């Protein structure tokens, strides 16, 4: 069994003006497609073939650069598309909102912590909101296509929200203004999806 590029859950222009259609077209159709194809090549004929992406990353040999980079790229982008929505923004509710308040003190404090992780990630990488068993939340950043499922990377736990801060994610629209892109991201977060991921993994 090989991995397939997931379809976007909305039109390429649906997140405008926050994320432009051309960026979505290239990011999904070229970058994510490339990671998917190269991941399949990297696991073909190995014991990893047929396993879930989560299982592959949980048990990854971090010296396997092909699977580390392309498996991470496949997983990270698959999550990224799903936690955004044209009807996004606002604030979370329910158990996730309670957990954010318990961990960070307030939603605004969480927002500052998450945004800072994204803005200060050196070079290419990601910022994450993760949940540990028991419901504790954590924010961290990872370089390149690493993610917290991988051994010894980031804050551990299961990612339930992530922002891509590779330049290909924002440069057409924001150029070098990463902080503007990070701020815009909060307008498209699909908190219903993030909450569902929290409930499933706490």
Sine and cosine of phi, psi and omega as CSV:
sin_phi,cos_phi,sin_psi,cos_psi,sin_omega,cos_omega
0.00,0.00,0.74,-0.67,0.04,-1.00
-0.92,-0.38,0.30,-0.95,0.00,-1.00
-0.99,0.12,0.53,-0.85,0.02,-1.00
-0.85,-0.52,0.51,-0.86,0.03,-1.00
-0.92,0.40,0.87,-0.50,0.03,-1.00
-0.94,0.34,0.57,-0.82,0.06,-1.00
-0.95,0.31,0.50,-0.87,0.13,-0.99
-0.92,0.40,0.64,-0.77,0.00,-1.00
-0.99,0.12,0.23,0.97,-0.01,-1.00
-0.33,-0.94,0.20,-0.98,0.02,-1.00
-0.92,0.38,0.42,-0.91,-0.05,-1.00
-0.87,0.49,-0.46,0.89,-0.02,-1.00
-0.99,-0.13,0.12,0.99,-0.15,-0.99
-0.94,0.34,-0.37,0.93,-0.05,-1.00
-0.99,-0.12,0.07,1.00,0.05,-1.00
-0.92,0.40,0.53,-0.85,0.10,0.99
-1.00,0.05,0.04,1.00,-0.13,-0.99
-0.96,0.30,-0.67,0.74,0.10,-0.99
-0.74,-0.67,0.85,-0.53,-0.17,-0.99
-0.99,0.16,0.37,-0.93,-0.08,-1.00
-0.89,0.46,-0.64,0.77,-0.03,-1.00
-0.90,0.44,-0.67,0.74,0.06,-1.00
-0.88,0.47,-0.70,0.71,0.01,-1.00
-0.88,0.48,-0.67,0.74,-0.02,-1.00
-0.87,0.49,-0.73,0.68,-0.02,-1.00
-0.95,0.30,-0.68,0.73,-0.09,-1.00
-0.89,0.45,-0.74,0.67,-0.01,-1.00
-0.98,0.20,-0.77,0.64,-0.15,-0.99
-0.97,0.23,-0.38,0.93,0.00,-1.00
-0.93,-0.36,-0.86,0.51,-0.09,-1.00
-0.92,0.38,-0.81,0.58,-0.03,-1.00
-0.91,0.42,-0.63,0.78,0.04,-1.00
-0.88,0.48,-0.63,0.78,0.01,-1.00
-0.91,0.42,-0.69,0.72,0.04,-1.00
-0.88,0.47,-0.64,0.77,-0.02,-1.00
-0.89,0.45,-0.75,0.66,-0.02,-1.00
-0.89,0.45,-0.70,0.72,-0.04,-1.00
-0.95,0.32,-0.51,0.86,0.10,-1.00
-0.90,0.44,-0.72,0.69,0.02,-1.00
-0.86,0.51,-0.66,0.75,0.04,-1.00
-0.89,0.45,-0.64,0.77,-0.10,-1.00
-0.95,0.32,-0.48,0.88,-0.05,-1.00
-0.98,-0.18,-0.15,0.99,-0.04,-1.00
-0.85,0.53,0.79,-0.61,0.04,-1.00
0.97,0.23,0.18,0.98,0.03,-1.00
-0.93,-0.36,0.22,-0.98,0.06,-1.00
-0.88,0.47,-0.27,0.96,0.01,-1.00
-0.97,0.24,-0.35,0.94,-0.03,-1.00
-0.89,0.45,0.78,-0.62,-0.01,-1.00
1.00,-0.07,-0.16,0.99,0.04,-1.00
-1.00,0.04,0.32,-0.95,0.05,-1.00
-0.95,0.31,0.38,-0.92,0.01,-1.00
-0.90,0.44,-0.58,0.82,0.03,-1.00
-0.90,0.44,-0.67,0.74,0.01,-1.00
-0.91,0.42,-0.66,0.75,0.02,-1.00
-0.87,0.48,-0.73,0.69,-0.07,-1.00
-0.96,0.29,-0.60,0.80,0.03,-1.00
-0.86,0.50,-0.56,0.83,-0.11,-0.99
-0.92,-0.39,0.42,0.91,-0.14,-0.99
-0.95,0.31,0.68,-0.73,0.27,-0.96
-0.98,0.19,0.94,-0.34,-0.12,-0.99
-0.92,0.40,-0.19,0.98,0.09,-1.00
-0.99,0.12,-0.15,0.99,0.05,-1.00
-0.99,0.12,1.00,0.06,-0.15,-0.99
-0.90,0.44,-0.57,0.82,-0.06,-1.00
-0.91,0.42,-0.70,0.72,0.00,-1.00
-0.97,0.23,-0.60,0.80,0.02,-1.00
-0.86,0.50,-0.76,0.65,-0.05,-1.00
-0.95,0.30,-0.73,0.69,-0.11,-0.99
-1.00,0.09,-0.54,0.84,0.12,-0.99
-0.92,0.39,-0.66,0.75,0.09,-1.00
-0.89,0.46,-0.71,0.71,0.01,-1.00
-0.88,0.48,-0.63,0.78,0.02,-1.00
-0.91,0.40,-0.76,0.65,-0.04,-1.00
-0.91,0.41,-0.74,0.67,-0.10,-1.00
-0.86,0.50,-0.71,0.70,-0.03,-1.00
-0.94,0.33,-0.58,0.81,0.04,-1.00
-0.86,0.50,-0.65,0.76,0.06,-1.00
-0.94,0.35,-0.68,0.73,-0.07,-1.00
-0.83,0.56,-0.75,0.66,-0.02,-1.00
-0.88,0.47,-0.61,0.79,-0.14,-0.99
-0.97,0.26,-0.41,0.91,-0.05,-1.00
-1.00,-0.07,0.25,0.97,0.12,-0.99
-0.86,-0.50,0.44,-0.90,-0.01,-1.00
-0.39,-0.92,0.56,-0.83,0.10,-0.99
-0.90,0.44,-0.31,0.95,0.05,-1.00
-0.98,-0.22,0.35,0.94,-0.09,-1.00
-0.99,0.14,-0.23,-0.97,-0.04,-1.00
0.99,-0.10,-0.21,-0.98,-0.02,-1.00
0.96,0.27,-0.54,-0.84,-0.04,-1.00
-0.72,-0.69,0.39,-0.92,0.04,-1.00
-0.96,0.28,0.20,-0.98,0.04,-1.00
-0.70,-0.71,0.04,-1.00,0.11,-0.99
0.92,0.40,-0.58,-0.82,-0.11,-0.99
-0.89,0.46,-0.59,0.80,0.01,-1.00
-0.91,0.41,-0.69,0.73,0.04,-1.00
-0.87,0.50,-0.66,0.75,0.03,-1.00
-0.89,0.45,-0.67,0.74,0.00,-1.00
-0.92,0.40,-0.63,0.78,0.05,-1.00
-0.89,0.45,-0.70,0.72,0.03,-1.00
-0.90,0.44,-0.64,0.77,0.00,-1.00
-0.91,0.41,-0.64,0.77,-0.09,-1.00
-0.99,0.12,-0.67,0.74,-0.16,-0.99
-0.94,-0.34,-0.19,0.98,0.00,-1.00
0.99,-0.13,-0.57,0.82,0.02,-1.00
-0.21,-0.98,0.26,-0.97,0.07,-1.00
-0.90,0.44,-0.65,0.76,0.00,-1.00
-0.88,0.47,-0.62,0.79,0.04,-1.00
-0.92,0.39,-0.66,0.75,0.11,-0.99
-0.86,0.51,-0.73,0.69,-0.03,-1.00
-0.85,0.52,-0.69,0.73,0.03,-1.00
-0.89,0.45,-0.67,0.75,-0.02,-1.00
-0.91,0.41,-0.71,0.70,-0.01,-1.00
-0.92,0.40,-0.72,0.69,-0.01,-1.00
-0.88,0.48,-0.63,0.78,0.00,-1.00
-0.91,0.42,-0.64,0.77,0.05,-1.00
-0.88,0.48,-0.63,0.78,0.01,-1.00
-0.95,0.31,-0.67,0.74,-0.06,-1.00
-0.94,0.34,-0.54,0.84,-0.12,-0.99
-0.99,-0.15,-0.01,1.00,0.07,-1.00
-0.90,0.44,0.90,-0.43,-0.09,-1.00
-0.94,0.34,0.77,-0.64,0.01,-1.00
0.93,0.38,-0.59,-0.81,-0.04,-1.00
-1.00,0.09,0.54,-0.84,0.04,-1.00
0.27,-0.96,-0.38,-0.93,-0.11,-0.99
-0.61,-0.79,0.40,-0.92,0.24,-0.97
-0.88,-0.47,0.57,-0.82,-0.15,-0.99
-0.73,-0.69,0.54,-0.84,0.33,-0.95
-0.95,-0.32,0.85,-0.53,-0.06,-1.00
-0.87,-0.49,0.42,-0.91,0.09,-1.00
-0.87,-0.49,0.70,-0.72,0.10,-0.99
-0.99,-0.14,0.35,-0.94,0.08,-1.00
-0.84,0.54,0.76,-0.65,-0.10,-1.00
0.97,-0.25,-0.24,0.97,0.13,-0.99
0.98,-0.19,-0.05,1.00,0.00,-1.00
-0.92,0.39,0.67,-0.74,0.00,-1.00
-0.98,-0.22,0.38,-0.93,0.00,-1.00
-0.49,-0.87,0.53,-0.84,0.13,-0.99
-0.87,-0.49,0.67,-0.74,0.05,-1.00
-0.41,-0.91,0.16,-0.99,0.11,-0.99
-0.86,-0.51,0.45,-0.89,0.07,-1.00
-0.71,-0.70,0.52,-0.86,0.02,-1.00
-0.99,0.15,0.38,-0.93,0.13,-0.99
0.80,0.60,-0.79,-0.61,0.04,-1.00
-0.96,-0.29,0.35,0.94,0.10,-1.00
-0.92,0.39,0.42,-0.91,0.09,-1.00
-0.52,-0.85,0.25,-0.97,-0.12,-0.99
-0.92,0.38,-0.15,0.99,0.11,-0.99
-0.95,0.30,-0.42,0.91,-0.07,-1.00
-0.96,0.28,0.53,-0.85,-0.03,-1.00
-0.86,0.50,0.79,-0.61,0.12,-0.99
0.95,0.31,0.33,0.95,-0.07,-1.00
-0.91,-0.42,0.73,-0.68,0.17,-0.99
0.89,0.46,-0.59,-0.81,-0.14,-0.99
-1.00,-0.07,0.04,1.00,-0.03,-1.00
0.94,0.35,-0.20,-0.98,-0.05,-1.00
0.96,0.29,-0.22,-0.98,-0.04,-1.00
-0.93,-0.36,0.81,-0.59,0.04,-1.00
-0.91,0.41,0.73,-0.68,0.08,-1.00
-0.86,-0.50,-0.19,0.98,0.08,-1.00
-0.48,-0.88,0.70,-0.72,0.04,-1.00
-0.55,-0.84,0.53,-0.85,0.10,-0.99
-0.83,-0.55,0.75,-0.66,0.02,-1.00
-0.99,0.14,0.87,-0.50,0.06,-1.00
-0.92,-0.40,0.36,0.93,0.26,-0.97
-0.90,0.43,0.54,-0.84,-0.02,-1.00
-0.87,0.49,-0.50,0.87,-0.01,-1.00
-0.90,0.43,-0.28,0.96,-0.01,-1.00
-0.98,0.19,-0.30,0.95,-0.14,-0.99
-0.53,-0.85,-0.14,0.99,-0.25,-0.97
-0.93,0.37,-0.53,0.85,-0.01,-1.00
-0.87,0.49,-0.60,0.80,-0.08,-1.00
-0.99,-0.13,-0.59,0.81,-0.15,-0.99
-0.93,-0.36,-0.13,0.99,-0.08,-1.00
0.77,0.64,-0.82,-0.58,-0.06,-1.00
-1.00,0.00,0.21,0.98,-0.07,-1.00
-1.00,-0.04,0.90,0.44,-0.01,-1.00
-0.82,0.57,-0.67,0.74,0.00,-1.00
-0.84,0.54,-0.56,0.83,0.04,-1.00
-0.92,0.40,-0.65,0.76,0.04,-1.00
-0.90,0.44,-0.68,0.73,0.00,-1.00
-0.88,0.47,-0.68,0.73,0.02,-1.00
-0.89,0.45,-0.66,0.75,0.00,-1.00
-0.90,0.43,-0.53,0.85,-0.02,-1.00
-0.84,0.54,-0.57,0.82,-0.02,-1.00
-0.91,0.42,-0.31,0.95,0.03,-1.00
-0.98,0.17,-0.19,0.98,-0.05,-1.00
-0.84,-0.54,0.09,1.00,0.01,-1.00
-0.91,0.42,0.77,-0.64,0.04,-1.00
-1.00,-0.02,1.00,0.00,-0.10,-0.99
-0.93,0.38,-0.42,0.91,0.08,-1.00
-0.89,0.45,-0.68,0.74,0.02,-1.00
-0.93,0.38,-0.69,0.73,0.02,-1.00
-0.88,0.48,-0.66,0.75,0.04,-1.00
-0.89,0.46,-0.66,0.75,0.04,-1.00
-0.88,0.47,-0.65,0.76,0.03,-1.00
-0.92,0.38,-0.59,0.81,0.07,-1.00
-0.88,0.47,-0.75,0.66,-0.03,-1.00
-0.88,0.48,-0.60,0.80,-0.06,-1.00
-0.97,0.25,-0.33,0.94,-0.15,-0.99
-0.84,-0.54,-0.01,1.00,-0.05,-1.00
-0.97,0.25,0.00,0.00,0.00,0.00
